[in-house]
Amino acid sequence: MKKVKVAVIGCGGICKATYMNNMVNMFEIIDVVGVADKIDSRAQWIADHYNVRKMTVDEIMQDKEIEIVVNLTYPEAHFEISSLAMRNGKHVYCEKMMTPTFAEASELMRIMAENNVLLTTAPDTFLGAWEQSARKYLDEGIIGQPVTIHAQMTMRYQPESPFFDTKPKHYFFPLHHGGGFPFDLCGYYLHEMINLFGSIKRVSGFGGNINPVRTFTNPKHPRYNETFIVDTPTTLMAALEFENGVLGTFHISSDSYMSQNFVVTGTDGTLNLGDPNMFNGRLRVTRPGAAPDFEVLLPGMQPGKNSMLRDDDDDDRQQLAEYTKAQTVELPLLHGFYESSRSVGLADMCYALRNGRRPRCHADIGYHSIEVIHGIQESCISGKVYEMTTRCIRPAPLAASAYPVTGQERTLDD
């Protein structure tokens, strides 16, 4: 299969830490031919270490062989780069979130349609091992009919480092516009919830920016004791109603100490999920008989029937009661991409282009997620339930597989 030529704009931390290595070394379908960054030394470092061409943004736009632009810039620059690329006939894969505002996201969707190109968005972790396995288990009824989903992620983001925002490499975007905690980590949870249950119908919420004035607290910082403004929501508590009837709660905050919980309840049990920021994680199911004790049948017991114990034996009745108590077991992962696989969404997009199918990280998922965040904030202000105006197609699942790491890419070629 002919590789897809891509170019990267934005050579900062996420590019250097994981994206570039995976694009070059993990996925055969991807051919990285150029990189660009407004800080020349960043682009030069990537070019030197990965044997690709350092280019300008204009050179990337004019190169007709480049099919996809990978937008790894800061959130505030996402709209500028993505819209420029699409207007130049390029498909775009954009780091999370697609834009800082719902209005800008709406304009990107219009530009995508106008130019007949594809826009896909991170986070792509919902294609990871535990996320896809959770979907398969739920779809096959492991906890009966899903009823609710509860997501909580808190972390304390304070300007306590002596290097906070002193240089570009220390720019801490989660405390800046477009990179607040709902944008920094909210997308991971929303994309996984959409993967599990599809579109969201209505949202309501409380919170916002509960502490906008912050202080540089480290005595070694050059601006020690000075204050600055955090112009982004940092704590949101929301209720979600999915189109399929599942109800959810969503608590996301960068103002509290670290905690994490992600669980689905169903008519027959509960499924404890992993961290959607990671491809690998543990899945645990709690339901009656999940981990029964296997014992030798005694005379008078009937195998294969829940009346295996004699009706006239009180001890045996107690044993049966113990058997039916809810028990918790860890479930095996059934899918690939259990290592750090960032850019798997890009690889899936490349196969989508070659095979003429819909990419799993299609823009409508990112667009729907942005409106969820927008709707929660609107509800915080108005005190009213927000009716969603967008919907998205639940992405196609990946096939379960037992391929080694080097062969997991095969599941994307469908």
Summary of the structure (lengths in Angstrom):
residues: 414
radius of gyration: 24.1
end to end distance: 12.5
largest distance: 84.6
contacts: 1414
relative contact order: 0.17
helix: 35%
strand: 23%
